[in-house]
Amino acid sequence: MKKVIYIIIFSLISIGGVGGIYFYKIFYESNTLFNDEYIFIKIPTNSTENQLLDSIGKHVKNLSKFSKAANYKDYLLNIKPGRYKLENGFNNNQIINSLRSNNVPIKITYNNIETFDQLIKRISERIEADSLSLSNVFYEEKFLNDLGLDSESVFSLFIPNTYEFFWNTSAIQFRERILKEFDRFWNDSRIEKSKKVNLNPIEVMTLASIVQKETPKVDERPTIAGVYLNRLERKMKLQADPTVVYTIKKRDGFDTRIRRVLYKDLRIKSPYNTYVYRGLPPAPIVTPDISAIEAVLNPQKHSFIYFVADVSNPGYHLFSRTNAEHNRKKRQYTNWLKKNRIRR
C-alpha cells in the first residue's frame, strides 16, 4: 500500500513539474524577436484577437505561446488600443503587462504651418485618427457656430507648442484638447491685453501670423506689430507683403517659391490680400509662434506707419512715419534687388 502511495505522490510531483515547466515556458521565457533595445507597437482601436496577433506577430518568437499566455491572463477579452513599448528580452508576461498599462504618449510639435489642411495632415501622420475625421470634427457646423468661427478662422485655434497625445487619440479627443489648450493660453491677462489693442483672440492670432512672416527677428516683432496696429487704428489697409505671398501660394500651390512681390501681385483679388481689402484677412497665414502673439499683445508704442527691409542689416527693417521718408529708405532696397537681379 505504501508503495502505491509513493507512486501516486511521485506521479503528482512529476506532473506538477511538467506543468510548471510548461507554464514557465509560456509565461517567463524570453519571447521577443528584435535586435533593438526596445520597439513600439501600435494596437488599433477595436482590434480583434486576430488583428492583435497580426500586430504583434512579427515581433515575437512564438506567437502560439503568446496567444496562450494572453488567453490565460484574459487579455484577449480586453484588448487595449494604443502605442506600447516592448523591451528586448521581454517574456510573454511582461509583454502582456505592458500592453495593459504602458500606453506611451507621442510628443507632437507644430509651428510655422501655413494651412489648416497641412496641419491636419501632419497630425494624422502621428495619431490614429485620419485626416478626414479630424477635418470633419473641426468643420462641424455646431462646433463652429458655438465658437463664432467658420471654416477659415478655425485655424486660429491652434496654439503652436509641443503637446503629448496618446497614439489612439480620437478626432473628437484631439479637438477637445486643442480647444482646452486655446482656452488655457487665452487667460484673463491675455484677454485684457487683446482688448487694449482692440482685437479679440482670433484677430490677434491672425495679425500675429502676419508679424511672424514679416520678420524672423523676435526682438523686432513688437515694432512690426506696432506698425500694423497703427494702420488698423487709422483705418488704413495693412498692405502686408506676406499676405500677398500667401495669396499667390493659395492660388499656385504652397510649394511655390517667391522671393519678391511684384506690383501686379498687389492687385490679386483674394480676401487674404491686404493690398486689396481693408482690415485683417479671414484667418492666420501661418501658425504664429508665442513670440509673435506676445508681440501683438505687447506692441511697441510708436508712430511708425511704414517699413522696408534693411539690406545692411539682414532680417531687420527701416521704419518711417511719413510716405516721403519711407520712399527715401525704400530706394536702398529696390537698388539692392536690381543689383542682385531678384525678379521673383
Residue pairs with C-beta under 8 A, 6 or more apart in sequence:
25 65
26 65
26 68
26 69
26 72
26 92
27 69
27 72
27 91
27 92
27 93
28 91
28 92
28 93
29 65
29 91
29 92
30 61
30 89
30 90
30 91
31 60
31 61
31 62
31 65
31 66
31 90
31 91
31 92
31 95
32 59
32 60
32 61
32 86
32 87
32 88
32 89
32 90
32 95
33 58
33 59
33 60
33 61
34 59
34 86
34 88
35 88
36 88
37 87
37 88
38 85
38 86
38 87
38 88
39 59
39 85
39 86
40 83
40 84
40 85
40 86
40 104
41 55
41 56
41 59
41 83
41 84
41 86
42 55
42 82
42 83
42 84
42 128
42 167
43 52
43 55
43 79
43 80
43 81
43 82
43 83
43 84
43 99
43 168
44 51
44 55
44 81
44 128
44 168
45 81
45 128
45 168
45 170
46 81
47 55
47 79
47 81
48 79
49 67
49 76
49 79
52 70
52 76
52 79
53 63
53 66
53 67
56 63
56 66
56 95
57 63
59 86
60 66
60 92
60 95
65 92
66 92
66 95
67 76
69 92
69 93
69 96
70 76
70 92
70 96
73 93
73 96
75 96
75 99
75 100
79 99
80 99
80 100
80 103
81 128
81 168
82 103
82 104
82 166
82 167
82 168
83 103
83 104
83 105
83 106
83 166
83 167
83 168
84 98
84 99
84 102
84 103
84 104
85 98
85 102
85 104
86 95
86 98
87 94
90 98
103 166
103 167
103 168
105 164
105 165
105 166
105 167
106 126
106 127
106 164
106 165
106 166
106 167
107 162
107 163
107 164
108 123
108 126
108 127
108 162
108 163
108 164
108 165
109 160
109 161
109 162
109 163
110 119
110 122
110 123
110 158
110 160
110 287
111 160
111 161
111 287
111 289
112 160
112 212
112 286
112 287
112 289
113 119
113 122
113 286
113 287
114 246
114 249
114 254
114 285
114 286
115 155
115 254
116 135
116 138
116 154
116 155
116 283
117 131
117 135
118 254
119 155
119 158
119 287
120 131
120 134
120 135
120 138
121 131
123 129
123 131
123 134
123 174
124 130
124 131
124 134
126 165
126 167
127 165
127 166
127 167
127 168
127 169
127 174
128 167
128 168
128 169
128 170
129 169
129 170
129 171
129 174
133 170
133 171
134 171
134 174
134 175
136 171
137 143
137 171
137 172
137 174
137 175
138 154
138 157
138 175
139 151
139 154
143 175
144 150
144 151
144 154
147 154
147 157
149 156
149 157
149 202
150 282
152 282
152 283
153 202
153 206
153 282
153 283
154 283
155 283
155 284
155 287
156 201
156 202
156 205
156 206
156 283
156 284
157 178
157 179
157 182
158 178
158 182
158 287
159 181
159 182
159 185
159 290
159 293
160 287
160 288
160 289
160 290
161 181
161 290
163 177
163 181
165 174
165 177
169 177
182 201
186 194
186 201
190 201
190 297
191 201
193 297
193 298
194 200
194 201
194 203
194 204
194 297
197 204
197 229
197 296
197 297
197 299
198 232
198 233
199 207
199 296
203 280
204 293
204 296
204 297
205 284
205 288
205 293
206 280
206 281
206 282
206 283
206 284
206 285
207 225
207 228
207 229
207 280
207 296
208 225
208 284
208 288
208 292
208 293
208 295
208 296
209 284
209 285
209 286
209 287
209 288
209 292
210 228
210 238
210 240
210 242
210 243
210 274
210 281
210 285
211 221
211 224
211 225
211 228
211 288
211 292
211 295
211 296
212 221
212 286
212 288
212 289
212 291
212 292
213 242
213 245
213 246
213 285
213 286
214 224
214 240
214 241
214 242
215 221
215 224
215 315
215 316
215 317
216 315
217 315
217 316
218 291
218 295
220 315
220 316
220 317
221 291
221 292
221 295
222 295
222 298
222 299
222 300
223 299
223 300
223 302
223 304
223 317
223 319
224 295
224 307
224 317
225 295
225 296
225 299
225 300
226 299
226 300
226 301
226 302
226 304
227 302
227 304
227 305
227 306
227 307
227 319
228 238
228 240
229 296
229 299
230 302
230 303
230 304
230 305
231 237
231 238
231 239
231 305
232 238
232 279
232 280
234 305
235 278
236 278
236 305
237 274
237 275
237 277
237 278
238 274
238 278
238 279
238 280
239 274
239 275
240 274
241 261
242 285
243 272
243 273
243 274
243 275
243 281
243 285
244 261
244 265
244 266
244 268
244 273
244 274
244 275
245 258
245 261
246 272
246 281
246 285
247 265
247 268
247 270
247 272
247 273
248 256
248 258
248 265
248 268
249 256
249 258
250 270
250 272
251 268
251 270
258 344
259 342
259 344
260 337
260 342
260 343
260 344
262 343
262 344
266 273
266 275
266 276
267 275
267 276
268 276
269 276
270 276
271 277
271 281
271 282
272 281
272 282
272 285
273 281
274 280
274 281
302 319
303 321
304 319
304 320
304 321
305 320
305 321
305 322
305 323
305 326
306 319
306 320
306 321
306 322
306 323
306 325
306 326
307 317
307 318
307 319
307 320
307 326
308 317
308 318
308 320
308 326
308 329
308 330
308 333
309 316
309 317
309 318
309 333
310 316
310 317
310 318
310 332
311 332
311 333
311 336
312 332
318 329
318 332
320 326
320 329
